[in-house]
Amino acid sequence: MRSMPPPLPLLCSSVFLLLLLCRPLVATGRTIRLDASSSSSPGPSPQSVNGSAAVVPAVAAPPPTVVVVVERHHHLRRELIAAIVVSSVAAVAVFLTAMYACILWMRSRQTLDYKDTQSSDTARIAFVPMLNNFNSFKACKKGAPAMMDYTSLEVATGKFSESNVLGAGGFGCVYKGNFDGGVVAAVKRLSGGGKECEKEFENELDFLGRIRHPNIVSLTGFCIHEEDRFIVYDLMESGSLETQLHEVLIESSWLYLGPSHGSALSWYLRMKIALDTARGLEYLHEHCTPPIIHRDLKSSNILLDSDFNAKISDFGLAVTSGNHNKGNLKLSGTLGYVAPEYLLDGRKLTEKSDVYAFGVVLLELLLGRKPVEKTTDSQCQSIVTWAMPQLTDRSKLPNIIDPMIKNKMDLKHLYQVAAVAVLCVQPEPSYRPLITDVLHSLIPLVPMELGGTLRVGPESPYATQKHSPC
């Protein structure tokens, strides 16, 4: 536990006490001062009655004691000066030390006040490390997720029926949950136990429990049952960007159609999704202290609500900037989205790694292709290596665009978005832009009705694409 700074009254009283201790030295120096005139008292000169000088006998030499007194006087004077100098220096040193301590005390109070305010505003979950010991804990802080009963999750998901599965991954499955009062939510089940599962669970609670942003998924509850961990968050009715781009809903099942056969997300909706994702990522990088690196940004972790508002999800691998080197952090991520410098050296993880992943998502939106696709039975090719030569050639670029949006956008806007994507996936991290710069580049390309600044008149051939995914 962090030690509290000493209170200000105690510091001031300490200074006063030290000054009192120094005072006797100065006072003693004043009391030993000798008057040189007192060492010889000649008195008036004897005179004769008639004014002539009287004959007086020769005066003997002064007694030896007078010399001794004078020598002692000079010796004590030197001691007095030394005492005054030493006590003055000590007093100044004590004063400066006390002033420095007071400044530190004031700053520490301000820091503590700020942290308390920040903790209250973000509703940070401080009980994550103790979850295993307090399974009956009920979150009471406003805005904090509540611990939910396992039975309620079981009932809401139909005992985790396959018909309620929204998605699956290495962590487990996400189920649709119908709770009391008509509340519908997504229930993420982390199965298998182990340290990695526990770490991802704690990460999700830690980050999502203290982050509040329109473009980041909201955590509403959690549950611990035996070896399973459950996270409950807002249901996103339109699924993930991955399913919208690369799969199609046939008889209540999502089927993969292959490259360039995604759903009919309009050009403007794709730009809106890119803008929303950039806003969420900018919040993590620029407005969180310390900055948060998502480390697993991909199309399947970008969820869409009924109005196609995009929200970043899955913070199981997220880390704070600067802390990823403080231990044996396992190289993690998804093939095709992992930045090359991080893939070669796991210690080179920065916010620019997320920017690279965002660039890959932007290419998915433009081309309708998955980040990695098989070229033969034994070979694969990434979307970056395949598209890079054509992205920089304006004559070839329109030919590789997703057929669902081909010839349905302003070519000038297409070239601008392609240029942003090329910058984001640069092999050298220092050449990649900050996510804030990416955000400002996308805002003018999105209609005002969808969160940007672009004015689209009714006479525009693209105006009909604004509000519908088809």
Buried (B, 14 or more C-beta within 10 A) or exposed (E): EEEEBBEEEEBEEBBEEBBEEBEEBBEEBEEEEBEEEEBEEEEEEEEEEEEEEEEEEEEEEEEEEEEEBBEEBEEBBEEBEEBBEEBEEBBEEBEEBBEEBBEEBEEBBEEEEEEEEEEEEBBBBEBBEEBEEEEEEEBEBEBBBBBBEBEBBBBBBBEBEEEBBBBEEEBBBBBBBBBEEEEEBBBBBBEEEEEBBBEBBBBBBBBBBBBBBEBBBBBBBBBBBEEBBBBBBBBBEBBBBBBBBBBBEEEEEBEEBEBBBBBBBBBBBBBBBBBBBBBBBBBBBBEBEEBBBBBBBBBBBBBBBEEBBBBBBBBBBBBBBEEBEEEEBEEBBBEBBBBBBBEEEBEBBBBBBBBBBBBBBBBBBBBBBBBBBEEEEEEEBBBBEBBBEBBEEEEEBBEBBBEBBBEBBBEEBBBBBBEBBBBBBBEEBEEBBBBEBBBEBBBEBBBEBBBBEBEBEEEBEBBEBBBEBE
